[in-house]
Amino acid sequence: MVSLRRGEERAPNPDGQMTLVEHLAELRMRIIRAGLAVLIGVVIVVLAWEWVFDVLTGPYADLCARRGADYCGDAYDPSTGDVKLNILDPVEGLATRLRVGFYGGIVLAAPVLLWQLWKFIVPALHKNEKKYALGFVLSSCLLFLLGGFIAFTTLERALEFLIDWAGEDVDQVFQVQAYIRLVTLMVVAFGVGFTIPVLLVFLQLLRVLSWRTLLKAWRYAIVGTFVLAAAITPSGDPISLLALSVPMVVLYLLSVLIGRIVQGKNPE
């Protein structure tokens, strides 16, 4: 048995492969870096809570201003243009702030998280596949932000639909935790939905899927997209459903086109 003395470096593997222990050490390092990035993002969001809260309640305030003060009742203050949410639990305010901080920290740390994920799986890829790392990270982040932006811009109409269907005799008393949960889940659902085509492109680059297979399944993909959008849209209103499903269908077809360009006429 050959032993290593203190300070002596282990000889590199001639095959360029990592052992199980090395894989676990690499995974631990990536998780620590990702966790630190999320922690920094959480601190930033919590410190900027007042501004974050004004942004999150912005669609509700815009709806109340557009429909008039009577539409939102006591929740809307016409003099300031702000809306008031209710707390039913002494710890709800702190819990909501920490929850929003956690979600916001993940969003702010998304580039770092995706980069760490990519750097972990890169050793298993071929040389010609590694060059897509930057495009993979950038496109995922941009599409997630685009999905979150669309969710936020359609939130006012979604709230209006939900309030109208509640009936005229129902007073609006929105709980802080429930409202913030709806907004954050909407943003996350749209963001994740918009990044699914990136996964399809990635699988085509790895030759796991072919663009011909995706093209032949376009009818099932459209139906599945609407079903998935209905399942992951927390508000359940038709406005949000269309705002999520239609762009996802377009991105699906775009991923097929990208696969056609990358794989050529013969994807096999």
Phi and psi restraints in degrees (value plus and minus 20) as a CYANA .aco file:
   2 VAL   PHI    -118.6   -78.6
   2 VAL   PSI     106.0   146.0
   3 SER   PHI    -131.7   -91.7
   3 SER   PSI     135.5   175.5
   4 LEU   PHI    -122.7   -82.7
   4 LEU   PSI     111.6   151.6
   5 ARG   PHI     -97.3   -57.3
   5 ARG   PSI     144.2   184.2
   6 ARG   PHI     -83.3   -43.3
   6 ARG   PSI     111.8   151.8
   7 GLY   PHI      68.9   108.9
   7 GLY   PSI     -28.9    11.1
   8 GLU   PHI    -107.6   -67.6
   8 GLU   PSI     111.6   151.6
   9 GLU   PHI    -105.0   -65.0
   9 GLU   PSI     125.2   165.2
  10 ARG   PHI     -92.9   -52.9
  10 ARG   PSI     117.2   157.2
  11 ALA   PHI     -86.6   -46.6
  11 ALA   PSI     118.9   158.9
  12 PRO   PHI     -86.1   -46.1
  12 PRO   PSI     129.3   169.3
  13 ASN   PHI     -87.6   -47.6
  13 ASN   PSI     102.2   142.2
  14 PRO   PHI     -82.5   -42.5
  14 PRO   PSI     -44.7    -4.7
  15 ASP   PHI    -105.2   -65.2
  15 ASP   PSI     -25.8    14.2
  16 GLY   PHI      54.8    94.8
  16 GLY   PSI      -5.2    34.8
  17 GLN   PHI    -119.5   -79.5
  17 GLN   PSI     131.3   171.3
  18 MET   PHI    -120.2   -80.2
  18 MET   PSI     124.8   164.8
  19 THR   PHI     -96.8   -56.8
  19 THR   PSI     151.5   191.5
  20 LEU   PHI     -82.1   -42.1
  20 LEU   PSI     -61.2   -21.2
  21 VAL   PHI     -83.2   -43.2
  21 VAL   PSI     -61.1   -21.1
  22 GLU   PHI     -86.2   -46.2
  22 GLU   PSI     -57.4   -17.4
  23 HIS   PHI     -83.1   -43.1
  23 HIS   PSI     -63.5   -23.5
  24 LEU   PHI     -85.3   -45.3
  24 LEU   PSI     -59.1   -19.1
  25 ALA   PHI     -85.6   -45.6
  25 ALA   PSI     -60.4   -20.4
  26 GLU   PHI     -83.7   -43.7
  26 GLU   PSI     -63.1   -23.1
  27 LEU   PHI     -83.6   -43.6
  27 LEU   PSI     -61.3   -21.3
  28 ARG   PHI     -82.1   -42.1
  28 ARG   PSI     -62.3   -22.3
  29 MET   PHI     -83.1   -43.1
  29 MET   PSI     -62.0   -22.0
  30 ARG   PHI     -86.5   -46.5
  30 ARG   PSI     -59.4   -19.4
  31 ILE   PHI     -85.8   -45.8
  31 ILE   PSI     -61.2   -21.2
  32 ILE   PHI     -83.0   -43.0
  32 ILE   PSI     -65.0   -25.0
  33 ARG   PHI     -84.0   -44.0
  33 ARG   PSI     -61.7   -21.7
  34 ALA   PHI     -84.6   -44.6
  34 ALA   PSI     -62.1   -22.1
  35 GLY   PHI     -83.0   -43.0
  35 GLY   PSI     -59.8   -19.8
  36 LEU   PHI     -85.2   -45.2
  36 LEU   PSI     -59.1   -19.1
  37 ALA   PHI     -83.3   -43.3
  37 ALA   PSI     -62.8   -22.8
  38 VAL   PHI     -84.8   -44.8
  38 VAL   PSI     -61.2   -21.2
  39 LEU   PHI     -81.3   -41.3
  39 LEU   PSI     -61.9   -21.9
  40 ILE   PHI     -83.5   -43.5
  40 ILE   PSI     -61.7   -21.7
  41 GLY   PHI     -83.1   -43.1
  41 GLY   PSI     -59.6   -19.6
  42 VAL   PHI     -81.5   -41.5
  42 VAL   PSI     -64.9   -24.9
  43 VAL   PHI     -80.4   -40.4
  43 VAL   PSI     -62.8   -22.8
  44 ILE   PHI     -82.7   -42.7
  44 ILE   PSI     -65.2   -25.2
  45 VAL   PHI     -86.6   -46.6
  45 VAL   PSI     -62.6   -22.6
  46 VAL   PHI     -84.6   -44.6
  46 VAL   PSI     -59.9   -19.9
  47 LEU   PHI     -87.6   -47.6
  47 LEU   PSI     -50.4   -10.4
  48 ALA   PHI    -120.6   -80.6
  48 ALA   PSI      13.0    53.0
  49 TRP   PHI     -80.7   -40.7
  49 TRP   PSI     -63.6   -23.6
  50 GLU   PHI     -80.0   -40.0
  50 GLU   PSI     -64.2   -24.2
  51 TRP   PHI     -87.4   -47.4
  51 TRP   PSI     -61.6   -21.6
  52 VAL   PHI     -82.4   -42.4
  52 VAL   PSI     -61.9   -21.9
  53 PHE   PHI     -85.0   -45.0
  53 PHE   PSI     -60.3   -20.3
  54 ASP   PHI     -83.1   -43.1
  54 ASP   PSI     -57.8   -17.8
  55 VAL   PHI     -87.7   -47.7
  55 VAL   PSI     -64.0   -24.0
  56 LEU   PHI     -86.1   -46.1
  56 LEU   PSI     -55.7   -15.7
  57 THR   PHI    -108.9   -68.9
  57 THR   PSI     -19.6    20.4
  58 GLY   PHI     -77.0   -37.0
  58 GLY   PSI     -68.0   -28.0
  59 PRO   PHI     -79.7   -39.7
  59 PRO   PSI     -57.9   -17.9
  60 TYR   PHI     -86.5   -46.5
  60 TYR   PSI     -62.4   -22.4
  61 ALA   PHI     -85.2   -45.2
  61 ALA   PSI     -59.9   -19.9
  62 ASP   PHI     -84.1   -44.1
  62 ASP   PSI     -58.6   -18.6
  63 LEU   PHI     -83.5   -43.5
  63 LEU   PSI     -64.3   -24.3
  64 CYS   PHI     -85.8   -45.8
  64 CYS   PSI     -58.1   -18.1
  65 ALA   PHI     -88.6   -48.6
  65 ALA   PSI     -55.2   -15.2
  66 ARG   PHI     -94.9   -54.9
  66 ARG   PSI     -58.7   -18.7
  67 ARG   PHI    -109.6   -69.6
  67 ARG   PSI     -29.0    11.0
  68 GLY   PHI      81.0   121.0
  68 GLY   PSI     137.8   177.8
  69 ALA   PHI     -83.6   -43.6
  69 ALA   PSI     -53.5   -13.5
  70 ASP   PHI     -88.0   -48.0
  70 ASP   PSI     -42.7    -2.7
  71 TYR   PHI     -86.8   -46.8
  71 TYR   PSI     -58.0   -18.0
  72 CYS   PHI    -122.5   -82.5
  72 CYS   PSI     -25.1    14.9
  73 GLY   PHI      47.0    87.0
  73 GLY   PSI    -160.3  -120.3
  74 ASP   PHI     -92.1   -52.1
  74 ASP   PSI     -30.2     9.8
  75 ALA   PHI     -91.8   -51.8
  75 ALA   PSI     -38.0     2.0
  76 TYR   PHI    -133.6   -93.6
  76 TYR   PSI     115.3   155.3
  77 ASP   PHI    -130.2   -90.2
  77 ASP   PSI      83.5   123.5
  78 PRO   PHI     -82.4   -42.4
  78 PRO   PSI     -47.4    -7.4
  79 SER   PHI     -88.8   -48.8
  79 SER   PSI     -54.4   -14.4
  80 THR   PHI    -127.2   -87.2
  80 THR   PSI     -39.2     0.8
  81 GLY   PHI      58.0    98.0
  81 GLY   PSI      -6.7    33.3
  82 ASP   PHI    -121.0   -81.0
  82 ASP   PSI     138.1   178.1
  83 VAL   PHI    -134.1   -94.1
  83 VAL   PSI     133.4   173.4
  84 LYS   PHI    -134.7   -94.7
  84 LYS   PSI     113.6   153.6
  85 LEU   PHI    -130.3   -90.3
  85 LEU   PSI     138.4   178.4
  86 ASN   PHI    -126.3   -86.3
  86 ASN   PSI     127.9   167.9
  87 ILE   PHI    -136.1   -96.1
  87 ILE   PSI     106.9   146.9
  88 LEU   PHI    -128.4   -88.4
  88 LEU   PSI     -19.3    20.7
  89 ASP   PHI    -159.7  -119.7
  89 ASP   PSI     115.1   155.1
  90 PRO   PHI     -77.3   -37.3
  90 PRO   PSI     -51.0   -11.0
  91 VAL   PHI    -115.3   -75.3
  91 VAL   PSI     -18.3    21.7
  92 GLU   PHI     -85.9   -45.9
  92 GLU   PSI     -58.9   -18.9
  93 GLY   PHI     -82.1   -42.1
  93 GLY   PSI     -67.6   -27.6
  94 LEU   PHI     -85.5   -45.5
  94 LEU   PSI     -63.2   -23.2
  95 ALA   PHI     -83.2   -43.2
  95 ALA   PSI     -59.8   -19.8
  96 THR   PHI     -86.1   -46.1
  96 THR   PSI     -62.7   -22.7
  97 ARG   PHI     -82.4   -42.4
  97 ARG   PSI     -61.9   -21.9
  98 LEU   PHI     -88.3   -48.3
  98 LEU   PSI     -57.9   -17.9
  99 ARG   PHI     -85.9   -45.9
  99 ARG   PSI     -65.4   -25.4
 100 VAL   PHI     -83.9   -43.9
 100 VAL   PSI     -58.2   -18.2
 101 GLY   PHI     -81.1   -41.1
 101 GLY   PSI     -58.8   -18.8
 102 PHE   PHI     -87.1   -47.1
 102 PHE   PSI     -67.7   -27.7
 103 TYR   PHI     -82.2   -42.2
 103 TYR   PSI     -64.9   -24.9
 104 GLY   PHI     -84.3   -44.3
 104 GLY   PSI     -55.7   -15.7
 105 GLY   PHI     -83.4   -43.4
 105 GLY   PSI     -58.0   -18.0
 106 ILE   PHI     -85.4   -45.4
 106 ILE   PSI     -60.9   -20.9
 107 VAL   PHI     -84.3   -44.3
 107 VAL   PSI     -65.6   -25.6
 108 LEU   PHI     -85.6   -45.6
 108 LEU   PSI     -52.5   -12.5
 109 ALA   PHI    -111.3   -71.3
 109 ALA   PSI     -15.6    24.4
 110 ALA   PHI     -74.3   -34.3
 110 ALA   PSI     -65.0   -25.0
 111 PRO   PHI     -78.6   -38.6
 111 PRO   PSI     -60.9   -20.9
 112 VAL   PHI     -88.0   -48.0
 112 VAL   PSI     -61.5   -21.5
 113 LEU   PHI     -81.9   -41.9
 113 LEU   PSI     -66.0   -26.0
 114 LEU   PHI     -86.9   -46.9
 114 LEU   PSI     -57.4   -17.4
 115 TRP   PHI     -86.5   -46.5
 115 TRP   PSI     -61.9   -21.9
 116 GLN   PHI     -84.8   -44.8
 116 GLN   PSI     -59.1   -19.1
 117 LEU   PHI     -82.7   -42.7
 117 LEU   PSI     -64.6   -24.6
 118 TRP   PHI     -84.9   -44.9
 118 TRP   PSI     -62.8   -22.8
 119 LYS   PHI     -84.9   -44.9
 119 LYS   PSI     -46.2    -6.2
 120 PHE   PHI     -95.5   -55.5
 120 PHE   PSI     -56.8   -16.8
 121 ILE   PHI    -111.6   -71.6
 121 ILE   PSI     -30.8     9.2
 122 VAL   PHI     -78.6   -38.6
 122 VAL   PSI     -60.6   -20.6
 123 PRO   PHI     -78.5   -38.5
 123 PRO   PSI     -43.2    -3.2
 124 ALA   PHI    -105.9   -65.9
 124 ALA   PSI     -23.2    16.8
 125 LEU   PHI    -118.8   -78.8
 125 LEU   PSI     140.0   180.0
 126 HIS   PHI     -96.4   -56.4
 126 HIS   PSI     146.2   186.2
 127 LYS   PHI     -82.0   -42.0
 127 LYS   PSI     -60.4   -20.4
 128 ASN   PHI     -92.0   -52.0
 128 ASN   PSI     -35.1     4.9
 129 GLU   PHI    -109.0   -69.0
 129 GLU   PSI     -43.0    -3.0
 130 LYS   PHI     -91.2   -51.2
 130 LYS   PSI     -43.5    -3.5
 131 LYS   PHI     -89.3   -49.3
 131 LYS   PSI     -32.2     7.8
 132 TYR   PHI    -109.1   -69.1
 132 TYR   PSI     -12.3    27.7
 133 ALA   PHI     -80.1   -40.1
 133 ALA   PSI     -71.8   -31.8
 134 LEU   PHI     -83.3   -43.3
 134 LEU   PSI     -62.3   -22.3
 135 GLY   PHI     -83.7   -43.7
 135 GLY   PSI     -57.4   -17.4
 136 PHE   PHI     -82.4   -42.4
 136 PHE   PSI     -67.2   -27.2
 137 VAL   PHI     -87.7   -47.7
 137 VAL   PSI     -67.5   -27.5
 138 LEU   PHI     -84.0   -44.0
 138 LEU   PSI     -65.9   -25.9
 139 SER   PHI     -84.9   -44.9
 139 SER   PSI     -58.5   -18.5
 140 SER   PHI     -83.6   -43.6
 140 SER   PSI     -64.6   -24.6
 141 CYS   PHI     -86.2   -46.2
 141 CYS   PSI     -64.9   -24.9
 142 LEU   PHI     -84.4   -44.4
 142 LEU   PSI     -62.2   -22.2
 143 LEU   PHI     -88.5   -48.5
 143 LEU   PSI     -57.0   -17.0
 144 PHE   PHI     -83.4   -43.4
 144 PHE   PSI     -64.5   -24.5
 145 LEU   PHI     -85.0   -45.0
 145 LEU   PSI     -58.4   -18.4
 146 LEU   PHI     -83.9   -43.9
 146 LEU   PSI     -63.5   -23.5
 147 GLY   PHI     -82.5   -42.5
 147 GLY   PSI     -63.5   -23.5
 148 GLY   PHI     -83.9   -43.9
 148 GLY   PSI     -56.9   -16.9
 149 PHE   PHI     -85.6   -45.6
 149 PHE   PSI     -63.9   -23.9
 150 ILE   PHI     -84.4   -44.4
 150 ILE   PSI     -60.2   -20.2
 151 ALA   PHI     -80.6   -40.6
 151 ALA   PSI     -61.2   -21.2
 152 PHE   PHI     -90.7   -50.7
 152 PHE   PSI     -56.8   -16.8
 153 THR   PHI     -93.5   -53.5
 153 THR   PSI     -46.0    -6.0
 154 THR   PHI    -113.2   -73.2
 154 THR   PSI     -22.1    17.9
 155 LEU   PHI     -86.0   -46.0
 155 LEU   PSI     -55.4   -15.4
 156 GLU   PHI     -81.0   -41.0
 156 GLU   PSI     -65.7   -25.7
 157 ARG   PHI     -87.6   -47.6
 157 ARG   PSI     -55.8   -15.8
 158 ALA   PHI     -84.7   -44.7
 158 ALA   PSI     -63.3   -23.3
 159 LEU   PHI     -83.4   -43.4
 159 LEU   PSI     -59.8   -19.8
 160 GLU   PHI     -82.6   -42.6
 160 GLU   PSI     -61.6   -21.6
 161 PHE   PHI     -82.3   -42.3
 161 PHE   PSI     -65.2   -25.2
 162 LEU   PHI     -86.8   -46.8
 162 LEU   PSI     -59.6   -19.6
 163 ILE   PHI     -88.1   -48.1
 163 ILE   PSI     -62.6   -22.6
 164 ASP   PHI     -83.2   -43.2
 164 ASP   PSI     -58.8   -18.8
 165 TRP   PHI     -95.3   -55.3
 165 TRP   PSI     -34.8     5.2
 166 ALA   PHI     -91.9   -51.9
 166 ALA   PSI     -43.9    -3.9
 167 GLY   PHI      85.1   125.1
 167 GLY   PSI     135.2   175.2
 168 GLU   PHI     -92.6   -52.6
 168 GLU   PSI     -45.9    -5.9
 169 ASP   PHI    -106.4   -66.4
 169 ASP   PSI     -14.6    25.4
 170 VAL   PHI    -122.7   -82.7
 170 VAL   PSI     101.3   141.3
 171 ASP   PHI     -99.5   -59.5
 171 ASP   PSI     122.6   162.6
 172 GLN   PHI    -105.7   -65.7
 172 GLN   PSI      93.2   133.2
 173 VAL   PHI    -153.1  -113.1
 173 VAL   PSI      65.9   105.9
 174 PHE   PHI    -103.8   -63.8
 174 PHE   PSI     110.9   150.9
 175 GLN   PHI    -101.0   -61.0
 175 GLN   PSI     121.7   161.7
 176 VAL   PHI     -76.5   -36.5
 176 VAL   PSI     -70.1   -30.1
 177 GLN   PHI     -83.0   -43.0
 177 GLN   PSI     -61.8   -21.8
 178 ALA   PHI     -87.8   -47.8
 178 ALA   PSI     -62.3   -22.3
 179 TYR   PHI     -86.6   -46.6
 179 TYR   PSI     -67.0   -27.0
 180 ILE   PHI     -83.5   -43.5
 180 ILE   PSI     -57.8   -17.8
 181 ARG   PHI     -82.7   -42.7
 181 ARG   PSI     -61.6   -21.6
 182 LEU   PHI     -81.9   -41.9
 182 LEU   PSI     -65.4   -25.4
 183 VAL   PHI     -84.7   -44.7
 183 VAL   PSI     -67.4   -27.4
 184 THR   PHI     -86.7   -46.7
 184 THR   PSI     -60.3   -20.3
 185 LEU   PHI     -86.7   -46.7
 185 LEU   PSI     -55.6   -15.6
 186 MET   PHI     -82.6   -42.6
 186 MET   PSI     -67.1   -27.1
 187 VAL   PHI     -83.4   -43.4
 187 VAL   PSI     -64.5   -24.5
 188 VAL   PHI     -85.7   -45.7
 188 VAL   PSI     -62.5   -22.5
 189 ALA   PHI     -81.8   -41.8
 189 ALA   PSI     -65.1   -25.1
 190 PHE   PHI     -86.3   -46.3
 190 PHE   PSI     -61.8   -21.8
 191 GLY   PHI     -82.6   -42.6
 191 GLY   PSI     -65.0   -25.0
 192 VAL   PHI     -86.3   -46.3
 192 VAL   PSI     -61.8   -21.8
 193 GLY   PHI     -80.7   -40.7
 193 GLY   PSI     -56.9   -16.9
 194 PHE   PHI     -94.7   -54.7
 194 PHE   PSI     -40.1    -0.1
 195 THR   PHI    -111.0   -71.0
 195 THR   PSI     -27.4    12.6
 196 ILE   PHI     -79.3   -39.3
 196 ILE   PSI     -61.6   -21.6
 197 PRO   PHI     -78.9   -38.9
 197 PRO   PSI     -49.0    -9.0
 198 VAL   PHI     -82.7   -42.7
 198 VAL   PSI     -60.0   -20.0
 199 LEU   PHI     -83.2   -43.2
 199 LEU   PSI     -60.4   -20.4
 200 LEU   PHI     -83.6   -43.6
 200 LEU   PSI     -62.0   -22.0
 201 VAL   PHI     -84.0   -44.0
 201 VAL   PSI     -61.2   -21.2
 202 PHE   PHI     -82.1   -42.1
 202 PHE   PSI     -62.7   -22.7
 203 LEU   PHI     -86.8   -46.8
 203 LEU   PSI     -50.7   -10.7
 204 GLN   PHI     -92.3   -52.3
 204 GLN   PSI     -54.9   -14.9
 205 LEU   PHI     -84.6   -44.6
 205 LEU   PSI     -54.7   -14.7
 206 LEU   PHI    -102.6   -62.6
 206 LEU   PSI     -20.3    19.7
 207 ARG   PHI      45.3    85.3
 207 ARG   PSI      -0.3    39.7
 208 VAL   PHI     -95.1   -55.1
 208 VAL   PSI     -56.9   -16.9
 209 LEU   PHI    -140.4  -100.4
 209 LEU   PSI     135.6   175.6
 210 SER   PHI    -136.9   -96.9
 210 SER   PSI     131.3   171.3
 211 TRP   PHI     -85.2   -45.2
 211 TRP   PSI     -48.4    -8.4
 212 ARG   PHI     -85.5   -45.5
 212 ARG   PSI     -59.1   -19.1
 213 THR   PHI     -84.1   -44.1
 213 THR   PSI     -63.3   -23.3
 214 LEU   PHI     -86.9   -46.9
 214 LEU   PSI     -57.0   -17.0
 215 LEU   PHI     -88.9   -48.9
 215 LEU   PSI     -59.0   -19.0
 216 LYS   PHI     -86.3   -46.3
 216 LYS   PSI     -47.2    -7.2
 217 ALA   PHI    -116.6   -76.6
 217 ALA   PSI       2.1    42.1
 218 TRP   PHI     -85.4   -45.4
 218 TRP   PSI     -53.9   -13.9
 219 ARG   PHI     -85.5   -45.5
 219 ARG   PSI     -65.3   -25.3
 220 TYR   PHI     -85.7   -45.7
 220 TYR   PSI     -53.7   -13.7
 221 ALA   PHI     -86.1   -46.1
 221 ALA   PSI     -60.6   -20.6
 222 ILE   PHI     -85.0   -45.0
 222 ILE   PSI     -67.1   -27.1
 223 VAL   PHI     -82.8   -42.8
 223 VAL   PSI     -64.0   -24.0
 224 GLY   PHI     -84.0   -44.0
 224 GLY   PSI     -54.6   -14.6
 225 THR   PHI     -84.2   -44.2
 225 THR   PSI     -64.3   -24.3
 226 PHE   PHI     -86.4   -46.4
 226 PHE   PSI     -57.8   -17.8
 227 VAL   PHI     -86.2   -46.2
 227 VAL   PSI     -64.0   -24.0
 228 LEU   PHI     -84.1   -44.1
 228 LEU   PSI     -62.6   -22.6
 229 ALA   PHI     -82.4   -42.4
 229 ALA   PSI     -59.9   -19.9
 230 ALA   PHI     -86.4   -46.4
 230 ALA   PSI     -52.1   -12.1
 231 ALA   PHI     -96.5   -56.5
 231 ALA   PSI     -57.0   -17.0
 232 ILE   PHI    -116.1   -76.1
 232 ILE   PSI     -28.4    11.6
 233 THR   PHI    -100.2   -60.2
 233 THR   PSI      91.9   131.9
 234 PRO   PHI     -88.6   -48.6
 234 PRO   PSI     -49.2    -9.2
 235 SER   PHI     -95.9   -55.9
 235 SER   PSI     -51.0   -11.0
 236 GLY   PHI      54.3    94.3
 236 GLY   PSI     -10.4    29.6
 237 ASP   PHI    -107.1   -67.1
 237 ASP   PSI     133.2   173.2
 238 PRO   PHI     -87.2   -47.2
 238 PRO   PSI     -47.5    -7.5
 239 ILE   PHI     -85.0   -45.0
 239 ILE   PSI     -68.4   -28.4
 240 SER   PHI     -86.5   -46.5
 240 SER   PSI     -55.6   -15.6
 241 LEU   PHI     -80.5   -40.5
 241 LEU   PSI     -67.5   -27.5
 242 LEU   PHI     -88.9   -48.9
 242 LEU   PSI     -58.4   -18.4
 243 ALA   PHI     -84.7   -44.7
 243 ALA   PSI     -45.7    -5.7
 244 LEU   PHI    -112.9   -72.9
 244 LEU   PSI     -64.8   -24.8
 245 SER   PHI     -91.9   -51.9
 245 SER   PSI     -61.2   -21.2
 246 VAL   PHI     -82.7   -42.7
 246 VAL   PSI     -70.2   -30.2
 247 PRO   PHI     -81.3   -41.3
 247 PRO   PSI     -53.3   -13.3
 248 MET   PHI     -85.3   -45.3
 248 MET   PSI     -57.7   -17.7
 249 VAL   PHI     -84.9   -44.9
 249 VAL   PSI     -63.5   -23.5
 250 VAL   PHI     -82.0   -42.0
 250 VAL   PSI     -63.6   -23.6
 251 LEU   PHI     -86.9   -46.9
 251 LEU   PSI     -52.8   -12.8
 252 TYR   PHI     -82.3   -42.3
 252 TYR   PSI     -67.7   -27.7
 253 LEU   PHI     -85.1   -45.1
 253 LEU   PSI     -55.3   -15.3
 254 LEU   PHI     -85.8   -45.8
 254 LEU   PSI     -56.9   -16.9
 255 SER   PHI     -86.2   -46.2
 255 SER   PSI     -54.4   -14.4
 256 VAL   PHI     -84.8   -44.8
 256 VAL   PSI     -61.9   -21.9
 257 LEU   PHI     -83.8   -43.8
 257 LEU   PSI     -61.9   -21.9
 258 ILE   PHI     -83.8   -43.8
 258 ILE   PSI     -60.9   -20.9
 259 GLY   PHI     -82.4   -42.4
 259 GLY   PSI     -57.3   -17.3
 260 ARG   PHI     -82.8   -42.8
 260 ARG   PSI     -59.7   -19.7
 261 ILE   PHI     -89.7   -49.7
 261 ILE   PSI     -61.5   -21.5
 262 VAL   PHI     -94.5   -54.5
 262 VAL   PSI     -65.5   -25.5
 263 GLN   PHI    -106.2   -66.2
 263 GLN   PSI     -39.0     1.0
 264 GLY   PHI      60.9   100.9
 264 GLY   PSI    -190.2  -150.2
 265 LYS   PHI     -89.0   -49.0
 265 LYS   PSI     -50.9   -10.9
 266 ASN   PHI    -131.6   -91.6
 266 ASN   PSI      73.9   113.9
 267 PRO   PHI     -96.0   -56.0
 267 PRO   PSI     -27.6    12.4
